[in-house]
Each structure stands twice: as structure tokens, then as C-alpha cells.
Amino acid sequence: MPDPLPTSTQDTAPAPRQRIPRHIYPLRVLGMGLGALLVGSVLRELQAPAPHWALLVATLLWPHLAYLLARRSADPYRAEVRNLLVDSAIVGLWVPLMHFNLLPSTVLVAVTTYDKISTGIKRLWLHSLPGMLGVGALATLVTQPAPWLESPLTVVACTLPLLVVHTLATSMASYRLIRTVSRQNRQLEALRQLDAQTGLYARNHWQEQAEAALRHAQASGEPACLLMIDIDHFKPVNDIHGHTVGDEVIGAVGRIIRDCVRAQDCAGRYGGDEFAVVCRRTTPDEALAIAQRIRERVQALRLHALPQLRLTGSIGVAQAGPQHAQLRDWMNETDAALYGAKHGGRNRVAHAGADALAHASA
């Protein structure tokens, strides 16, 4: 008999293995019950003997026995796989006992096989075929049924509930699976966009945002600015105190940048100890204010493990303009401003094209 396992398997994938029988049990009861309704309608039309009806009662009892066997097993998952193979064997038994009645036999075999495929267990449907065919062949040899292919209206009516409920169950399972995959894809995309060490955006993402900001600024005339931030004398920090302290410094500076920028800004890591901030709808004066805020916070930073360590940062600022044919041109101009700040004494902010540097306050 069929069991709507796609729903149970997909819903319980994250559950511990010992909880799997509890999730599959009601679904197997439902599937066996609907299958028994279908088989019973055929047996009634055939005026089947009492042993066949006794087998039908045993079929209805199978879900309860399967649940007990799985619950008492040391490995419930493997026990449920075996139970699924038994489900297919039961279907193989009923096909000849229904005299190969075309509609119910086809529905039972198709639904059961589809369930095995939908579990996602590798080759389960293939492994279930020998049991189904073997039991069916044995039952055919023993009972030697005369094929009865026509399905009366009563049989058709009793077949419909299994088709409808199974279709709904598998559709709901597929819908939930699609929703789960979509959510996981969004989570993966969000993780791909972030730099794990700093929590800022990764280089690919903030460069995409910078490219979009540049094109928008050129098309609309709205100002946009790019900041490049570099930690002064970072290499000696690594050389003297080790890479662990260096990583802590980078993480701390990343948090400072994240705290200092606005919701509309896109702050990311360029590489190593260098960072970037894309500021949409921002004038140079506003960008310089953000840069100065970052510079002051970096200067005030103290590491808990090394309170004596003093850090500073140099920042370059450049406004997007028509002279920037591509993002690389804008980045190069910002980078030139950054190195102007470094050559001017470090711990300061430089605006590209400005006659003077914005020096750090004492």
C-alpha cells in the first residue's frame, strides 16, 4: 500500500533519527487506509473469499506493527527503510489478488513507486522493485487469478481519494521543500556577500554596489562618494604581536566602520587591512564627516588584550564624476587620495582633488 512518505521524509529531515517513526506513522496509516478502501472495493466486486479480507485487515494493521518495529530498533532510520520495502511488497501482493484490475493496480504501483523516488534515498525505488515483483509473481502462481481489467464506477470512486490525497500531500511537500530551498539559498547568498572576519560586505558585493552607485550618479546627477580606509602600520602589528592580534584588529576596525556608516551606505572589505565604503546620495562634505568619524573611532580603539597598542587609520575620499568611465577609475582616484593621506603623515583623511588634506585633530 502507498504511504505519502515525501511529506514525512522532507518534513523530518532535520529531526533526530529516533523521531522518524513518529512522523511517518500517521502518514502510513493514512496511505494504507486509503489503499485499503481501494482494494476493498475491488474485493467486493470480485466477491473475494474470507482469506483475502483477512489479508486486508492485516494490511490495515501493518502501519502499527511497522511503527513498533522502528521504535524498538537501534537504528530507526534503517528500520523505516526496511518498512518502505515491505510497503512495496504488500502492493505487489494485492495486484494479483485484485485480478490485475487495471485502474487500481496502476494507481497503487505508480503511487508507491513515486513515494520511493520522492524520499530522496538513493535507488530506494529500484531496490523496492524486486520485492514488489517477486511477491506479485508468487501470489500469481498461487492464486492463478483471471485478469479482470475493467473498473466499475464503485472502484473508480474508491480510487479517487488516494489519487487526490496523495497529490495534495506530495504537492504540499514539494511546496515546503521549495520554500526551504529558497530560504537556504537566500541565506547562502547573504553569507556569500559577507566577509566572515569583519562582518562587512565581501569585495564582490560592495564593488557591485559601487558600480551601481557610479552609474546612478552619472545618470541622475545625485552625488556619490567612495571611501578607502587603510590601517596605518598594520604589518608591524602582525610581525610583532602575531596574526591572531592582527585578526582581532581587523575585526575591531570592521565593527567601527559598520557602526559609523549609515543604513544607505555599503561598507565592505577590500582586502588585507583595507576597507571601502560606498556612500550613495552623499556630498563630499558628508562623506568627509563619515570618514573623520571612522578615523577618530579607530584612533580611540583599545584592544582588551593589548591596551598599550595604539592604532590609526588613513582614509581617502573621492566623489563619483563624469571622468570615471568605469569603476576602476573611481577606485583609482580614491586610492590615490588614500595614499596622499599616508604620505601626508597618516592618521588623516584626504579628499581627491582637494588642495589640502583634512588633518587629524590633536
Residue frames relative to the residue before (quaternion, step in Angstrom):
aa qw qx qy qz dx dy dz
M 1.0000 0.0000 0.0000 0.0000 0.00 0.00 0.00
P 0.5189 -0.6498 0.4481 0.3282 3.60 -1.05 0.63
D 0.0889 -0.7453 0.6549 0.0887 3.51 -1.25 0.52
P 0.4270 -0.7294 0.4641 0.2650 3.63 -0.67 1.03
L 0.0099 0.8711 -0.4909 0.0117 3.56 0.66 1.09
P 0.5301 0.6290 -0.4507 0.3468 3.67 0.96 -0.47
T 0.6488 0.5049 -0.3246 0.4677 3.55 0.99 -0.78
S 0.7017 0.4783 -0.2891 0.4419 3.57 0.78 -0.99
T 0.6782 0.5032 -0.3106 0.4364 3.58 0.86 -0.91
Q 0.7050 0.4587 -0.2809 0.4621 3.58 0.81 -0.93
D 0.6705 0.5005 -0.3113 0.4505 3.57 1.00 -0.72
T 0.7718 0.3764 -0.1926 0.4749 3.57 1.03 -0.73
A 0.3258 0.7778 -0.4958 0.2074 3.62 1.21 0.11
P 0.7216 0.4212 -0.2832 0.4708 3.64 0.86 -0.81
A 0.5636 0.6338 -0.3924 0.3559 3.61 1.20 -0.40
P 0.5855 -0.5522 0.4421 0.3961 3.59 -1.19 0.47
R 0.6316 -0.5802 0.3569 0.3703 3.54 -1.09 0.72
Q 0.6501 0.5394 -0.3390 0.4142 3.59 0.99 -0.70
R 0.6624 0.4985 -0.3119 0.4641 3.59 1.24 -0.28
I 0.4516 0.7208 -0.4383 0.2905 3.60 1.23 -0.21
P 0.6538 0.5149 -0.3523 0.4281 3.66 0.78 -0.80
R 0.6340 0.5471 -0.3350 0.4318 3.58 1.01 -0.78
H 0.6860 0.4703 -0.2844 0.4768 3.59 1.04 -0.70
I 0.6929 0.4784 -0.2836 0.4589 3.59 0.98 -0.79
Y 0.5585 0.6701 -0.3774 0.3108 3.58 1.04 -0.80
P 0.7257 0.4163 -0.2960 0.4609 3.68 0.59 -0.93
L 0.6384 0.5265 -0.3344 0.4510 3.58 1.08 -0.62
R 0.6438 0.4960 -0.3276 0.4819 3.57 1.04 -0.70
V 0.6093 0.5389 -0.3505 0.4643 3.59 1.04 -0.72
L 0.6648 0.4976 -0.3031 0.4675 3.59 0.93 -0.90
G 0.6827 0.4937 -0.2938 0.4515 3.59 0.86 -0.96
M 0.6733 0.4796 -0.2998 0.4763 3.56 0.93 -0.85
G 0.6321 0.5435 -0.3347 0.4393 3.56 1.03 -0.74
L 0.6823 0.4646 -0.2869 0.4861 3.57 0.91 -0.89
G 0.6355 0.5168 -0.3281 0.4705 3.58 1.06 -0.70
A 0.6391 0.5215 -0.3245 0.4630 3.58 1.04 -0.75
L 0.5981 0.5483 -0.3592 0.4611 3.59 1.09 -0.66
L 0.6506 0.5118 -0.3000 0.4741 3.56 0.97 -0.91
V 0.6916 0.4740 -0.2840 0.4652 3.60 0.79 -1.02
G 0.6445 0.5444 -0.3232 0.4286 3.57 0.96 -0.87
S 0.6314 0.5310 -0.3412 0.4506 3.58 1.04 -0.75
V 0.6555 0.4946 -0.3123 0.4776 3.58 1.04 -0.75
L 0.6444 0.5205 -0.3284 0.4538 3.59 0.92 -0.87
R 0.6299 0.5371 -0.3325 0.4519 3.59 1.03 -0.75
E 0.6684 0.4909 -0.3026 0.4697 3.55 0.94 -0.89
L 0.7031 0.4603 -0.2582 0.4766 3.58 1.08 -0.73
Q 0.2912 -0.7539 0.5190 0.2782 3.56 1.31 -0.32
A 0.0363 0.8614 -0.5017 0.0706 3.51 0.94 1.07
P 0.5500 -0.6175 0.4472 0.3408 3.58 -1.16 0.58
A 0.7208 -0.4762 0.3119 0.3955 3.54 -1.32 0.37
P 0.6335 0.5373 -0.3683 0.4175 3.68 0.89 -0.72
H 0.6284 0.5278 -0.3485 0.4529 3.59 1.05 -0.65
W 0.6493 0.4954 -0.3166 0.4824 3.59 1.02 -0.75
A 0.6115 0.5358 -0.3485 0.4665 3.57 1.10 -0.66
L 0.6339 0.5153 -0.3270 0.4751 3.60 1.06 -0.75
L 0.6269 0.5348 -0.3382 0.4545 3.58 1.06 -0.69
V 0.6294 0.5120 -0.3267 0.4847 3.57 1.06 -0.77
A 0.6416 0.5176 -0.3211 0.4663 3.59 0.99 -0.83
T 0.6153 0.5455 -0.3406 0.4559 3.57 1.08 -0.72
L 0.6613 0.4969 -0.3048 0.4720 3.57 1.02 -0.79
L 0.6630 0.4913 -0.3042 0.4760 3.58 1.16 -0.52
W 0.5102 0.6927 -0.4054 0.3090 3.60 1.18 -0.49
P 0.6408 0.5287 -0.3686 0.4171 3.69 0.80 -0.76
H 0.6562 0.5061 -0.3155 0.4623 3.59 1.02 -0.76
L 0.6471 0.4965 -0.3147 0.4855 3.57 1.03 -0.80
A 0.6379 0.5286 -0.3296 0.4528 3.60 0.95 -0.83
Y 0.6348 0.5326 -0.3244 0.4562 3.58 1.01 -0.80
L 0.6714 0.4890 -0.3032 0.4670 3.58 0.91 -0.90
L 0.6479 0.5214 -0.3247 0.4506 3.59 0.94 -0.84
A 0.6827 0.4795 -0.2929 0.4671 3.58 0.94 -0.85
R 0.6550 0.5201 -0.3205 0.4446 3.59 0.94 -0.84
R 0.7277 0.4264 -0.2417 0.4798 3.58 1.01 -0.75
S 0.5368 0.6357 -0.4018 0.3824 3.57 1.24 -0.14
A 0.5335 -0.6156 0.4732 0.3354 3.56 -1.16 0.60
D 0.7638 0.1834 -0.1103 0.6089 3.58 1.21 -0.53
P 0.2523 -0.8134 0.5040 0.1441 3.62 0.06 1.25
Y 0.6154 0.5622 -0.3589 0.4200 3.58 1.02 -0.72
R 0.6811 0.4691 -0.2888 0.4824 3.58 0.84 -0.95
A 0.6223 0.5399 -0.3414 0.4524 3.57 1.05 -0.74
E 0.6666 0.4896 -0.3085 0.4699 3.58 0.98 -0.79
V 0.5925 0.5398 -0.3725 0.4677 3.61 1.08 -0.58
R 0.6464 0.4979 -0.3192 0.4820 3.58 0.97 -0.81
N 0.6345 0.5335 -0.3288 0.4524 3.58 0.98 -0.81
L 0.6356 0.5290 -0.3279 0.4568 3.57 1.03 -0.75
L 0.6330 0.5116 -0.3286 0.4791 3.58 1.07 -0.70
V 0.6260 0.5190 -0.3345 0.4763 3.57 1.08 -0.70
D 0.5864 0.5732 -0.3655 0.4404 3.60 1.04 -0.75
S 0.6818 0.4826 -0.2884 0.4680 3.57 0.90 -0.92
A 0.6328 0.5269 -0.3351 0.4579 3.58 1.01 -0.76
I 0.6214 0.5383 -0.3393 0.4571 3.60 1.03 -0.74
V 0.6360 0.5110 -0.3268 0.4771 3.58 1.00 -0.80
G 0.6353 0.5322 -0.3237 0.4565 3.58 0.99 -0.82
L 0.6299 0.5327 -0.3285 0.4600 3.59 1.10 -0.65
W 0.7303 0.4720 -0.2561 0.4223 3.56 0.85 -0.98
V 0.5470 0.6232 -0.4165 0.3727 3.62 1.07 -0.47
P 0.7201 0.3867 -0.2819 0.5025 3.70 0.73 -0.81
L 0.6250 0.5364 -0.3557 0.4416 3.60 1.06 -0.63
M 0.6687 0.4319 -0.2977 0.5270 3.59 1.24 -0.33
H 0.4634 -0.7021 0.4207 0.3395 3.57 1.33 0.28
F 0.6001 -0.6156 0.3374 0.3834 3.55 1.07 0.86
N 0.1550 0.7962 -0.5652 0.1503 3.58 1.08 0.68
L 0.5161 -0.7447 0.3214 0.2753 3.51 -0.44 1.33
L 0.7291 0.4554 -0.2697 0.4339 3.60 0.62 -1.08
P 0.7254 0.4172 -0.2854 0.4672 3.66 0.62 -0.95
S 0.6325 0.5301 -0.3489 0.4441 3.61 1.01 -0.73
T 0.6639 0.5025 -0.3030 0.4636 3.57 0.93 -0.92
V 0.6595 0.5106 -0.3135 0.4540 3.58 0.93 -0.89
L 0.6642 0.5059 -0.3170 0.4499 3.60 0.85 -0.91
V 0.6850 0.4758 -0.2953 0.4661 3.61 0.82 -0.96
A 0.6822 0.4977 -0.3017 0.4426 3.61 0.86 -0.94
V 0.6765 0.4933 -0.2987 0.4580 3.57 0.88 -0.95
T 0.6657 0.5058 -0.3074 0.4545 3.58 0.92 -0.89
T 0.6678 0.4900 -0.3019 0.4720 3.58 0.92 -0.87
Y 0.6336 0.5272 -0.3336 0.4575 3.59 0.99 -0.81
D 0.6271 0.5391 -0.3401 0.4477 3.57 1.01 -0.79
K 0.6536 0.5100 -0.3243 0.4555 3.58 0.95 -0.81
I 0.6422 0.5111 -0.3235 0.4708 3.59 1.00 -0.79
S 0.7006 0.5050 -0.2724 0.4243 3.57 0.92 -0.94
T 0.5320 0.6294 -0.4247 0.3749 3.59 1.16 -0.28
G 0.3880 -0.7200 0.4886 0.3038 3.56 1.13 -0.62
I 0.4972 0.6320 -0.4409 0.3988 3.59 1.28 0.03
K 0.5059 -0.7053 0.4046 0.2879 3.54 -0.58 1.17
R 0.8757 -0.0196 -0.0411 0.4807 3.55 -0.87 1.15
L 0.2995 0.7671 -0.5251 0.2147 3.61 1.13 0.38
W 0.6522 0.5182 -0.3287 0.4450 3.58 0.93 -0.87
L 0.6466 0.5153 -0.3148 0.4661 3.56 1.07 -0.76
H 0.6703 0.4935 -0.2935 0.4701 3.57 1.01 -0.82
S 0.6455 0.5288 -0.3278 0.4429 3.58 1.15 -0.48
L 0.5622 0.6460 -0.3842 0.3450 3.60 1.14 -0.51
P 0.6459 0.5163 -0.3618 0.4305 3.69 0.82 -0.78
G 0.6596 0.5035 -0.3142 0.4611 3.58 0.96 -0.81
M 0.6579 0.5078 -0.3070 0.4638 3.56 0.94 -0.91
L 0.7125 0.4487 -0.2627 0.4712 3.59 0.81 -1.01
G 0.6518 0.5326 -0.3208 0.4343 3.58 0.99 -0.82
V 0.6732 0.4722 -0.2951 0.4866 3.57 0.89 -0.93
G 0.6390 0.5305 -0.3269 0.4510 3.58 1.02 -0.81
A 0.6619 0.5002 -0.3075 0.4660 3.57 0.96 -0.86
L 0.6520 0.5122 -0.3191 0.4590 3.60 0.96 -0.84
A 0.6625 0.4966 -0.3079 0.4688 3.57 0.95 -0.88
T 0.6208 0.5366 -0.3389 0.4602 3.59 1.08 -0.68
L 0.6626 0.5036 -0.3056 0.4625 3.59 0.95 -0.85
V 0.6897 0.4859 -0.2848 0.4551 3.57 0.98 -0.84
T 0.7902 0.3432 -0.1699 0.4784 3.59 0.79 -1.01
Q 0.1399 -0.8282 0.5234 0.1434 3.58 1.23 -0.58
P 0.0748 0.8435 -0.5281 0.0636 3.61 0.69 1.08
A 0.4124 -0.6616 0.5617 0.2769 3.54 -1.19 0.58
P 0.4724 -0.6961 0.4465 0.3049 3.63 -0.60 1.03
W 0.0369 -0.7671 0.6402 -0.0197 3.54 -1.02 0.96
L 0.1315 -0.8717 0.4708 0.0332 3.54 0.10 1.34
E 0.6329 0.5476 -0.3509 0.4201 3.60 1.04 -0.60
S 0.2129 -0.7727 0.5887 0.1046 3.57 -1.11 0.81
P 0.3477 -0.7410 0.5335 0.2129 3.61 -0.54 1.11
L 0.6988 -0.4773 0.3332 0.4157 3.56 -1.29 0.35
T 0.6196 0.5516 -0.3473 0.4373 3.60 1.01 -0.75
V 0.6621 0.4953 -0.3009 0.4752 3.57 0.96 -0.87
V 0.6334 0.5235 -0.3324 0.4629 3.57 0.97 -0.83
A 0.6640 0.5120 -0.3046 0.4518 3.59 0.92 -0.94
C 0.6986 0.4554 -0.2743 0.4789 3.59 1.01 -0.75
T 0.6059 0.5391 -0.3563 0.4640 3.59 1.27 -0.24
L 0.5900 0.6309 -0.3585 0.3540 3.59 1.06 -0.73
P 0.6394 0.5329 -0.3693 0.4132 3.69 0.81 -0.77
L 0.6473 0.5085 -0.3311 0.4612 3.59 0.97 -0.79
L 0.6545 0.5099 -0.3165 0.4598 3.58 0.93 -0.85
V 0.6926 0.4845 -0.2842 0.4524 3.57 0.84 -0.99
V 0.7017 0.4619 -0.2832 0.4627 3.58 0.77 -1.01
H 0.6532 0.5043 -0.3299 0.4585 3.60 0.91 -0.80
T 0.6453 0.5176 -0.3262 0.4575 3.58 0.97 -0.85
L 0.6642 0.4927 -0.3048 0.4724 3.58 0.94 -0.87
A 0.6583 0.5206 -0.3180 0.4410 3.57 0.92 -0.90
T 0.6992 0.4555 -0.2795 0.4748 3.57 0.86 -0.93
S 0.6186 0.5362 -0.3461 0.4583 3.60 1.08 -0.65
M 0.6555 0.4976 -0.3073 0.4778 3.56 0.98 -0.86
A 0.6404 0.5178 -0.3252 0.4648 3.56 1.01 -0.79
S 0.6560 0.5037 -0.3105 0.4686 3.58 0.97 -0.86
Y 0.6313 0.5341 -0.3292 0.4560 3.56 1.02 -0.80
R 0.6698 0.4866 -0.3006 0.4736 3.57 0.91 -0.91
L 0.6383 0.5251 -0.3301 0.4560 3.58 1.02 -0.78
I 0.6449 0.5157 -0.3180 0.4659 3.57 0.98 -0.87
R 0.6469 0.5128 -0.3183 0.4662 3.58 0.98 -0.86
T 0.6551 0.5116 -0.3109 0.4608 3.57 0.97 -0.85
V 0.6644 0.4938 -0.3059 0.4703 3.58 0.91 -0.91
S 0.6411 0.5226 -0.3294 0.4554 3.59 0.98 -0.81
R 0.6553 0.5040 -0.3112 0.4687 3.57 0.97 -0.86
Q 0.6666 0.4909 -0.3059 0.4702 3.57 0.94 -0.84
N 0.6264 0.5273 -0.3406 0.4621 3.59 1.06 -0.70
R 0.6403 0.5113 -0.3257 0.4717 3.57 1.02 -0.78
Q 0.6460 0.5119 -0.3181 0.4685 3.56 1.01 -0.80
L 0.6535 0.5046 -0.3107 0.4709 3.57 0.98 -0.83
E 0.6400 0.5169 -0.3244 0.4668 3.56 1.03 -0.80
A 0.6425 0.5127 -0.3249 0.4678 3.58 1.01 -0.81
L 0.6560 0.4993 -0.3131 0.4715 3.59 0.99 -0.80
R 0.6315 0.5365 -0.3333 0.4497 3.58 1.05 -0.75
Q 0.6713 0.5120 -0.2943 0.4479 3.56 1.09 -0.69
L 0.7162 0.4661 -0.2496 0.4556 3.59 1.15 -0.49
D 0.3833 -0.6589 0.5963 0.2516 3.50 -1.29 0.60
A 0.4380 -0.7498 0.4281 0.2503 3.58 -0.45 1.22
Q 0.6779 0.5273 -0.3046 0.4119 3.60 0.96 -0.79
T 0.8027 0.2945 -0.1360 0.5005 3.59 0.97 -0.80
G 0.4123 -0.6966 0.4882 0.3262 3.59 1.13 -0.53
L 0.5428 0.5831 -0.4112 0.4429 3.59 1.29 0.07
Y 0.6581 -0.5010 0.3669 0.4259 3.55 -1.28 0.14
A 0.5088 -0.6339 0.4935 0.3095 3.54 -1.15 0.69
R 0.7095 -0.5031 0.2902 0.3992 3.54 -1.23 0.50
N 0.6521 0.5278 -0.3347 0.4290 3.60 0.83 -0.87
H 0.6946 0.4926 -0.2913 0.4359 3.55 0.89 -0.93
W 0.7154 0.4339 -0.3011 0.4576 3.60 0.72 -0.93
Q 0.6023 0.5361 -0.3721 0.4598 3.61 1.13 -0.46
E 0.6000 0.5331 -0.3550 0.4794 3.59 1.10 -0.62
Q 0.6645 0.4941 -0.2962 0.4760 3.57 0.99 -0.87
A 0.6368 0.5232 -0.3232 0.4650 3.58 1.04 -0.76
E 0.6262 0.5323 -0.3288 0.4652 3.57 1.01 -0.82
A 0.6726 0.4884 -0.2935 0.4721 3.57 0.93 -0.91
A 0.6495 0.5158 -0.3198 0.4581 3.59 0.98 -0.82
L 0.6364 0.5281 -0.3266 0.4576 3.58 1.01 -0.79
R 0.6824 0.4792 -0.2941 0.4671 3.60 0.85 -0.94
H 0.6508 0.5087 -0.3248 0.4607 3.58 0.98 -0.76
A 0.6512 0.5165 -0.3178 0.4562 3.57 0.96 -0.86
Q 0.6755 0.4889 -0.2961 0.4659 3.58 0.95 -0.82
A 0.6976 0.4734 -0.2745 0.4625 3.59 1.04 -0.74
S 0.7852 0.3515 -0.1628 0.4830 3.58 0.96 -0.90
G 0.4355 -0.6926 0.4677 0.3345 3.58 1.14 -0.53
E 0.4779 0.6469 -0.4565 0.3804 3.59 1.26 0.01
P 0.4817 -0.6868 0.4537 0.3007 3.60 -0.92 0.83
A 0.0167 0.7578 -0.6523 -0.0029 3.54 -1.25 0.54
C 0.1243 -0.8027 0.5820 0.0390 3.55 -1.01 0.83
L 0.2269 -0.7480 0.6112 0.1247 3.50 -1.26 0.61
L 0.1691 -0.7741 0.6056 0.0736 3.57 -0.96 0.97
M 0.0988 -0.7446 0.6562 0.0729 3.54 -1.10 0.80
I 0.0932 -0.8145 0.5724 -0.0123 3.57 -0.71 1.13
D 0.0218 -0.7993 0.5999 -0.0282 3.55 -0.88 0.97
I 0.3972 -0.7015 0.5365 0.2497 3.59 -0.95 0.89
D 0.4153 -0.7295 0.4910 0.2329 3.57 -0.72 1.09
H 0.8623 0.0419 -0.0507 0.5021 3.55 -1.11 0.83
F 0.1994 0.8155 -0.5233 0.1461 3.58 0.91 0.85
K 0.6028 0.5879 -0.3699 0.3927 3.61 0.99 -0.73
P 0.6576 0.4882 -0.3390 0.4630 3.67 0.87 -0.73
V 0.5772 0.5672 -0.3872 0.4419 3.60 1.11 -0.57
N 0.6677 0.4832 -0.2917 0.4853 3.57 0.95 -0.88
D 0.6946 0.4995 -0.2850 0.4322 3.57 0.86 -0.98
I 0.7361 0.4237 -0.2308 0.4747 3.58 0.93 -0.89
H 0.8152 0.2874 -0.1189 0.4886 3.57 0.78 -1.03
G 0.5664 -0.6186 0.3808 0.3893 3.59 1.22 -0.17
H 0.6403 -0.5658 0.3754 0.3590 3.52 -1.27 0.48
T 0.5683 0.5883 -0.3989 0.4144 3.61 1.11 -0.48
V 0.6616 0.4708 -0.2941 0.5042 3.57 0.98 -0.88
G 0.6171 0.5489 -0.3429 0.4476 3.58 1.03 -0.76
D 0.6542 0.5011 -0.3085 0.4752 3.57 0.97 -0.83
E 0.6381 0.5239 -0.3267 0.4600 3.57 1.03 -0.77
V 0.6310 0.5280 -0.3274 0.4646 3.58 1.04 -0.79
I 0.6626 0.5042 -0.3089 0.4598 3.58 0.88 -0.93
G 0.6580 0.5072 -0.3096 0.4626 3.58 0.96 -0.84
A 0.6658 0.5061 -0.3025 0.4572 3.58 0.98 -0.86
V 0.6491 0.4957 -0.3154 0.4831 3.59 0.98 -0.81
G 0.6157 0.5470 -0.3421 0.4524 3.57 1.03 -0.74
R 0.6577 0.4957 -0.3123 0.4736 3.59 0.98 -0.82
I 0.6185 0.5383 -0.3455 0.4564 3.59 1.02 -0.75
I 0.6614 0.5014 -0.3081 0.4651 3.58 0.87 -0.94
R 0.6549 0.5172 -0.3154 0.4518 3.57 0.92 -0.89
D 0.6798 0.4895 -0.2876 0.4642 3.59 1.03 -0.77
C 0.7114 0.4907 -0.2566 0.4327 3.57 1.08 -0.70
V 0.6615 0.5042 -0.3238 0.4510 3.61 1.10 -0.51
R 0.5101 -0.6434 0.4857 0.2997 3.53 -1.30 0.33
A 0.6966 -0.4732 0.3320 0.4250 3.55 -1.31 0.24
Q 0.6849 0.4961 -0.2857 0.4507 3.59 1.04 -0.72
D 0.6093 0.5685 -0.3474 0.4299 3.60 1.23 -0.30
C 0.2477 -0.7416 0.6041 0.1539 3.56 -1.26 0.44
A 0.0671 -0.8139 0.5770 -0.0135 3.56 -0.33 1.30
G 0.0692 0.8160 -0.5679 0.0831 3.56 -0.85 0.97
R 0.4961 -0.6242 0.5133 0.3174 3.50 -1.36 0.12
Y 0.3427 -0.7453 0.5416 0.1840 3.54 -0.83 1.05
G 0.6551 -0.4431 0.3258 0.5181 3.56 1.01 -0.86
G 0.8150 0.1652 -0.1366 0.5384 3.57 -1.02 0.75
D 0.7569 -0.3148 0.2644 0.5081 3.57 -0.73 -1.09
E 0.5606 0.5973 -0.3853 0.4249 3.58 1.18 0.49
F 0.1248 -0.7992 0.5879 0.0079 3.53 -1.00 0.98
A 0.1736 -0.7720 0.6016 0.1091 3.54 -1.30 0.29
V 0.0990 -0.7667 0.6312 0.0636 3.55 -1.21 0.62
V 0.2001 -0.7588 0.6117 0.1003 3.56 -0.83 1.05
C 0.0953 -0.8145 0.5722 0.0007 3.57 -0.62 1.18
R 0.1893 -0.7843 0.5843 0.0868 3.58 -0.38 1.23
R 0.8467 0.1227 -0.0952 0.5088 3.53 -1.27 0.55
T 0.5052 0.6382 -0.4017 0.4197 3.56 0.97 0.94
T 0.3445 -0.7262 0.5598 0.2016 3.55 -0.86 0.99
P 0.6588 -0.4983 0.3638 0.4304 3.61 -1.18 0.29
D 0.6322 0.5304 -0.3485 0.4445 3.62 0.95 -0.74
E 0.6614 0.4906 -0.3079 0.4764 3.57 0.98 -0.84
A 0.6486 0.5146 -0.3180 0.4620 3.58 0.99 -0.80
L 0.6384 0.5176 -0.3262 0.4670 3.58 1.01 -0.78
A 0.6257 0.5303 -0.3426 0.4582 3.60 1.04 -0.72
I 0.6405 0.5020 -0.3241 0.4824 3.58 1.00 -0.79
A 0.6559 0.5218 -0.3102 0.4486 3.57 0.93 -0.90
Q 0.6584 0.5028 -0.3117 0.4654 3.58 0.95 -0.86
R 0.6264 0.5323 -0.3389 0.4577 3.57 1.04 -0.74
I 0.6515 0.4979 -0.3149 0.4779 3.57 0.96 -0.81
R 0.6540 0.5263 -0.3162 0.4420 3.58 0.91 -0.95
E 0.6725 0.4986 -0.2997 0.4574 3.60 0.92 -0.88
R 0.6613 0.5008 -0.3122 0.4630 3.57 1.00 -0.80
V 0.6302 0.5135 -0.3395 0.4731 3.60 1.04 -0.71
Q 0.6482 0.5233 -0.3154 0.4546 3.58 0.97 -0.84
A 0.7113 0.4445 -0.2524 0.4824 3.59 1.09 -0.71
L 0.4751 0.7024 -0.4280 0.3126 3.58 1.27 -0.17
R 0.0098 -0.7678 0.6405 -0.0063 3.55 -1.05 0.88
L 0.3198 -0.7379 0.5628 0.1910 3.53 -0.87 0.97
H 0.5419 -0.6434 0.4322 0.3250 3.56 -0.96 0.87
A 0.7080 0.4595 -0.2707 0.4630 3.58 0.95 -0.86
L 0.7883 0.1661 -0.0766 0.5874 3.61 1.15 -0.60
P 0.0746 -0.8447 0.5282 0.0437 3.62 0.41 1.12
Q 0.6337 0.5473 -0.3390 0.4288 3.59 1.17 -0.44
L 0.5531 0.6224 -0.3937 0.3896 3.58 1.22 -0.31
R 0.1402 -0.7873 0.5977 0.0578 3.57 -0.81 1.03
L 0.1109 -0.8054 0.5821 0.0128 3.54 -0.85 1.03
T 0.0228 -0.7653 0.6426 0.0312 3.53 -1.19 0.59
G 0.2048 -0.7804 0.5780 0.1223 3.52 -1.28 0.26
S 0.2545 -0.7323 0.6096 0.1652 3.55 -1.20 0.58
I 0.1048 -0.8161 0.5683 -0.0024 3.56 -0.94 0.92
G 0.1503 -0.7641 0.6219 0.0826 3.53 -1.04 0.89
V 0.1243 -0.7891 0.6006 0.0336 3.56 -1.04 0.85
A 0.0605 0.7842 -0.6157 0.0480 3.57 -0.99 0.88
Q 0.3534 -0.7283 0.5513 0.2019 3.53 -1.04 0.84
A 0.5078 -0.6305 0.4904 0.3228 3.57 -1.08 0.76
G 0.0457 0.8168 -0.5712 0.0670 3.55 -0.93 0.88
P 0.6901 -0.4872 0.3347 0.4177 3.58 -1.27 0.19
Q 0.5965 0.5820 -0.3671 0.4132 3.59 1.18 -0.39
H 0.6242 0.5294 -0.3408 0.4626 3.60 1.24 -0.26
A 0.2131 -0.8118 0.5335 0.1048 3.57 -0.10 1.27
Q 0.7911 0.0258 -0.0057 0.6111 3.56 1.17 -0.57
L 0.7183 -0.4532 0.3010 0.4336 3.54 -1.29 0.29
R 0.6020 0.5810 -0.3651 0.4084 3.59 0.95 -0.78
D 0.6404 0.5272 -0.3343 0.4474 3.62 0.99 -0.78
W 0.6546 0.5006 -0.3076 0.4757 3.58 0.97 -0.84
M 0.6609 0.4988 -0.3070 0.4692 3.57 0.93 -0.87
N 0.6418 0.5271 -0.3303 0.4485 3.60 0.96 -0.80
E 0.6606 0.4951 -0.3167 0.4670 3.58 0.97 -0.80
T 0.6465 0.5020 -0.3185 0.4780 3.58 1.02 -0.77
D 0.6444 0.5206 -0.3140 0.4637 3.55 1.01 -0.84
A 0.6271 0.5255 -0.3377 0.4653 3.58 1.03 -0.71
A 0.6339 0.5123 -0.3290 0.4769 3.59 1.03 -0.75
L 0.6223 0.5438 -0.3347 0.4527 3.58 1.03 -0.79
Y 0.7076 0.4374 -0.2754 0.4819 3.57 0.83 -0.90
G 0.5583 0.5613 -0.3913 0.4691 3.56 1.22 -0.34
A 0.6372 0.5103 -0.3224 0.4792 3.57 1.04 -0.78
K 0.6569 0.5027 -0.3183 0.4631 3.59 0.96 -0.80
H 0.6906 0.4668 -0.2845 0.4735 3.58 0.87 -0.90
G 0.6532 0.5162 -0.3152 0.4555 3.57 1.19 -0.43
G 0.7448 -0.4034 0.2229 0.4825 3.58 1.21 0.09
R 0.4279 -0.7183 0.4483 0.3163 3.61 1.32 -0.04
N 0.7770 0.3081 -0.2701 0.4780 3.54 -1.39 0.18
R 0.6409 0.4849 -0.3369 0.4906 3.56 0.85 0.96
V 0.3932 -0.6871 0.5643 0.2342 3.53 -1.37 0.25
A 0.0906 -0.7904 0.6050 0.0330 3.56 -0.97 0.91
H 0.2469 -0.7558 0.5923 0.1307 3.53 -1.01 0.93
A 0.4694 -0.6878 0.4742 0.2858 3.58 -0.72 1.04
G 0.8007 0.2547 -0.2117 0.4991 3.54 -0.86 0.99
A 0.5518 0.6052 -0.4009 0.4105 3.58 1.25 -0.21
D 0.5246 -0.6475 0.4560 0.3123 3.59 -1.11 0.64
A 0.8009 0.1585 -0.0635 0.5740 3.55 1.13 -0.64
L 0.4895 -0.6463 0.5036 0.2984 3.50 -1.26 0.45
A 0.4133 -0.6600 0.5602 0.2823 3.51 -1.23 0.56
H 0.2289 -0.8325 0.4924 0.1102 3.54 -0.10 1.30
A 0.5686 -0.5808 0.4581 0.3599 3.52 -1.25 0.48
S 0.4650 -0.6637 0.5066 0.2944 3.48 -1.09 0.75
A 0.5737 -0.6160 0.4204 0.3386 3.51 -1.11 0.68
